[in-house]
């Protein structure tokens, strides 16, 4: 039987927050012992109705000294209007990033990250929001399926190299 809390790691990578027109970087994680990571980005642009760019980034270290964009496209799922679409997700065209539509709706964007899709020598990951307005909100969560089976409690942390 599958149990989410026992089989997957969860990281609140960016608690719900507003921007200030500046970049917002989610908590970086190491994918060394990860089979798949799903980055769940919730964006509410009611304040400005502005488009928001969600940019997955990689680096060789969790400290992220030299962030790079993805070189391979990844699967992306989107719910462009949570109030109307409820729990429905639509697969978007695979890409290296995603920019939301400029409207006053709450959106969910999910990136599916396979560590094999990262550039050689890069095994750390985060999401960056390029410019989140002071009146808009965003939250980023990671759901992580470990590479090796077993209870999550016995798996190494993803927050360090």
N, C-alpha and C positions, 0 to 999 in steps of 0.2 A: 504494500500500500504506500502510495506517495503522500508525504506530508511536507508542505512548503517549509515550515520552520525547521524541520529536521534535515531536509535535503538541499536547501538553497540558503545562501547567505543573502542578507539584506543590508544595504548601506544607504542611509539618508545622505546623499552626496551634496545636496544643496537644500537646506530647510526652506520652507516658503518664505520668500523675501521679495522686496521691490528692488529695482535697480536705481540708477541715478544717471542714466545715459552712458554708464561705463560697462566694461566687460564684467561678467560674473563667471567665475570658474568653479566648477563642482570639485568635490574631493577627488583626488586621483587615487587609483587603485592599481595593484599589480595583478596581471593576468597570468602569472607563471604557473599557477595550479588551477586554472579556470578552463572549463569546457566551453561555456557560453556566458555572456553577460548581456542583459537587457537593460538599457538605459531608458527610463521612463521619465519623460519631460512633460510637465504640466505647465501651460502658459496661459495667463489671463491678461489680455490686452484691452480690457474695457476702458482703462484710463485714457489711452492715446489712440487706440485702434491702429497701432503701428505693426509692421511686419517685424518678426524676431528671428534672427539667424541662430540656429543651434549647430554648433561645430564640434564634432568628435575630434579629440586630439590624442596623440601618442607621444611617448618619450621613453628613454631607456631607464629612467629612474622615477620613483614615486615623487621625488622632490620637484620634478618638472622644470629643469633648468633650461631646456631647449625644446619647447612644445612644437610638434609637427602635425599637420593635418593628415587624415587617412589617405593612403595611396590606392586602396582597393575599395570599390563600392560595397555597401552593406545593405541588408534588408531594413526597410523602414515601414512602420505601420502608423497610421494617422487617424485620429478622430478630430475632425476640424470644428466640430460644434457639439460638445458634450451634452448641452442642454437638450438639443434636438435628437442627436444620434444615440444617446444613452451609452450602452456598452459596445457599440459597433466600431470595429477598426477596419480600415481599408489599407491594403498594401500599396504603398507609394512606389514610384520608380526607384530602384536601388541607386544610391548616390553616396557621396562622401560627407554630405551635410544636408540640412533641411532648413528652409526659410518658411515661416508661417505666412499665411495670407494676412494682409492688413485689414482686420475687421475687429469688432468689439465682442469677440466670442472666447470662451474657454476651450482650449485645445489640448490634446494629448498626442505626443509624438514618441514612438518607441523605436530605438535603434537596437538591432540585434548584432552583437559584436562577437565574432569568432576570433580568438587570438591568432589563428593561422592567417587572418587577413591583415594583420599589422605588418608594417615594414620590418625587414630583417634587423634584429638587434633591439627592437622596440617591444616592450612587453608591459608597459604601463598605459593607463587610459584615464581620460576625463572628458567631460562635456564642457564647452565654453559657450556662453551666450554673449554674442559680440556687443550688443547695446540694449539693455533693458531699461525702459523709462522708469522714472521715479514713481509713476502712478500705476505701473503694470506689475504683475506678480509672476513668479516662476518657482518651481520646485523640481528637483531632480532626484530620482531614486534609482538605485541599481539592484537588480535581482540577479544573483550569480549562481550558476550551476557549477560546482567544483568538478575538476577533471577526474578525480578519483572518487569512487563510491565510498560511502560511510557517512556516519552522522556528521553534520556540519560542526558540531561542538568539538570534534577531534581534527578538523581541517585547519591548516595554517591561516593566519590572518591575511587579508588582501590589502591591508592599509600600510604595509611596509614592504620593502624589496625582498 
